[in-house]
Amino acid sequence: MKAKRTLSSYVLLVGVMGLSIVGGVLAYQIYSAAVKSQTTPEQKEIIKSIDGSISQAVIDNLKGRTVYSETELEQNLTVEVTPEPTIATIAATPIASPSATIPINDE
């Protein structure tokens, strides 16, 4: 006579198969994230490589710049601010004159 399998062996078999599927999907996600590039082809064309060399013209330009102190900046950068209209000034301005009103005929 053939021996019967118990229910616990089937639960163990389904559990092991489920864990192997989840492990396979997780391994694939990790692999695809590691291999996948984050830059698009358009970005790859635009990006310039950094070679680490600075031309002498750039260095001369930086040396020739004028350095301003904080007090000189405060004197040269004064900005006049015009007051914004408030609700009181808007309410005080007339919207329409009496001659511009349209008469209403009550018939």
C-alpha positions in Angstrom: 0.0 0.0 0.0 1.2 3.5 -0.8 2.1 5.8 2.1 0.1 9.0 2.4 1.7 12.4 2.8 0.7 14.5 5.7 -0.6 18.0 5.4 2.5 19.6 7.0 4.7 18.3 4.1 2.5 20.1 1.6 2.6 23.3 3.6 6.4 23.0 3.8 6.6 22.4 0.0 4.4 25.4 -0.8 6.3 27.6 1.7 9.7 26.7 0.2 8.5 27.3 -3.4 7.0 30.6 -2.3 10.2 31.7 -0.6 12.3 30.7 -3.7 10.0 32.8 -6.0 10.2 35.8 -3.7 14.0 35.4 -3.4 14.3 35.2 -7.2 12.2 38.3 -7.8 14.2 40.1 -5.1 17.5 39.0 -6.7 16.3 40.2 -10.1 15.3 43.6 -8.7 18.7 44.1 -7.1 20.5 43.1 -10.3 18.4 45.3 -12.5 18.8 48.3 -10.2 22.6 47.8 -10.2 22.9 47.5 -14.0 20.3 50.1 -15.0 21.6 53.6 -15.9 20.0 56.6 -14.3 20.8 59.0 -17.2 18.9 59.3 -20.4 20.6 59.2 -23.9 19.9 63.0 -24.2 21.6 63.7 -20.9 24.6 61.6 -21.9 25.1 63.8 -25.0 24.9 67.0 -23.0 27.1 66.0 -20.1 30.7 67.1 -20.5 33.5 65.0 -18.9 35.6 66.6 -16.2 39.2 66.4 -17.2 40.6 68.3 -14.2 42.5 70.9 -16.1 41.9 74.7 -15.8 43.0 77.0 -18.6 45.3 79.9 -17.8 42.8 82.4 -19.1 40.3 81.4 -16.4 42.9 81.8 -13.7 44.0 85.2 -15.0 40.3 86.3 -15.1 39.8 85.3 -11.5 43.0 87.2 -10.4 41.9 90.3 -12.3 38.5 90.6 -10.5 37.8 93.5 -8.2 37.1 92.6 -4.6 34.6 94.8 -2.8 34.3 95.1 1.0 30.9 94.8 2.7 30.6 98.6 3.3 31.3 99.3 -0.4 28.6 96.8 -1.3 26.1 98.4 1.1 26.8 101.9 -0.4 26.5 100.8 -4.0 23.5 98.5 -3.7 20.9 100.7 -2.1 17.5 100.0 -3.6 14.6 102.4 -3.4 11.3 100.6 -2.6 8.1 102.2 -3.7 5.2 101.6 -1.3 2.7 99.1 -2.4 -1.0 100.2 -2.5 -2.8 99.3 0.6 -6.5 98.5 1.0 -7.2 102.0 2.4 -5.6 103.7 -0.7 -7.5 101.4 -3.1 -10.8 102.0 -1.3 -10.2 105.8 -1.4 -9.7 105.9 -5.1 -12.9 106.6 -7.0 -13.9 103.8 -9.4 -16.3 105.7 -11.6 -17.5 109.3 -11.7 -21.3 110.1 -11.3 -21.5 111.1 -15.0 -20.3 107.7 -16.1 -23.2 105.8 -14.5 -25.9 104.4 -16.7 -29.5 105.4 -15.8 -31.9 102.6 -15.2 -35.5 103.1 -16.4 -38.1 101.7 -14.0 -41.2 101.1 -16.1 
